Amino acid sequence: MDLFSALQTSVSGLQAQSYAISNISGNIANSQTTGYKRVDTSFVDLMTETTPKREVAGSVLAQSQLTNTIAGNVVSSSVPTNMSITGTGFFTVVQKTGDASGSPTFTGTNAYTRRGDFAPTADGYLMNGAGGYLTGTNLDPTTGQVKSTGPIVIGNPTLPAQPTTTITYAANLPATPTTSATADPANSIAGPSLTAYTDSGAPVTINTRWVQTTPNSTGVDSVWSLKVDTGQTGTAKWADSGQTFTFDGTGKMTSPTASATNPNSITATLTNVLASGYTFPKLTLDLSGGLTQYADASGAATTNTLSQDGSTAGTLTSVAVGTDGKINGTFSNGAVKALANVGIAQFANPDGLKADTNGNYLQTADSGPPLAGLDGSTITGASLEQSNTDIATEFSKMIVTQQAYSANTRVMSTAQTMMSDLLNVIR
């Protein structure tokens, strides 16, 4: 290598170290940027001669080295729609391009980001701090079916009223009930009591009582009937539900029996049940949890399970993000329904993605195509992934880079001095 080559090499060194300090400055500037991935610098030696006994370094090439696979610290957030990814993967986002007929329009190109500071816009979309609109699948909260794919819209959904059609009940009836002739109806014990709902969502109280019509004795099964409070007066106050329940001497229910197609399902169908002045056309009494008749010193029925599937109309009160990427809504009637699935993309080579100025990444030939799904990763709601930049490490790299830059300037000045000395010899 001659002196002119040494000068050229030192110039390439200055350029390489300048490139490195530029990456370091960008990392430090974005140390508080949500989801930012630092950019490291790698150096490649360019050889001018590579014969076996004469290998001469010519110059150096600086290249960026992405750290997309290195996660930042996760901190909690007070915004429920903020989210972070534990593991690999990126949120799928699009950019807004404008509005048409009062609705926003978006680019047709997906971008990918770890920036999860998503919050609802005035239109109900979820947008992060860099203007990326979260995409995925929107679900119908009533049916759970997919409504659309693309930008996720939370909005203000409502749930229609759901009439009660099924009552789930599990209990033990005493083999010898403690009854009274003055009870209403006579010789009965208290049965399940719950609030059910009409087609319009109006609450209706269903009060019941059990009557043992055939006591258990040797060789004779015990038979019970379920009485329902009709809301009327006099002899019409208590009506039979139209279903009898039979138990053998061991306390096992023999009627109704399990379904032929599903041995684990035991149900009784009650038709035209008049309760508190309202007639339910059909009620299914789900007894799969167990209805038994065992001896009980109290002589009263013991309820183990009691619930129903009806509800009033509901409005959305809050949202939460599940670990599976589902955005769930809690409604004023107590129902919790899935509203959307968050779009997550995986790449075979995440460090092969191309970064843009919005904290997003774009697919390249090196990254491979996006693969949808969490693939073992999880999502945490009400949290944010911080930048993976470590300030102390960046300052250490800055010191080393500055020293390398200064050393290259020394090479230039030394080569210049040697050239001056050579010229002086000629003179």
Order of alpha helices (4+ residues) and beta strands (2+ residues): alpha-beta-beta-beta-beta-beta-beta-beta-beta-beta-beta-beta-beta-beta-beta-beta-beta-beta-beta-beta-beta-beta-beta-beta-beta-beta-beta-beta-beta-beta-beta-beta-alpha
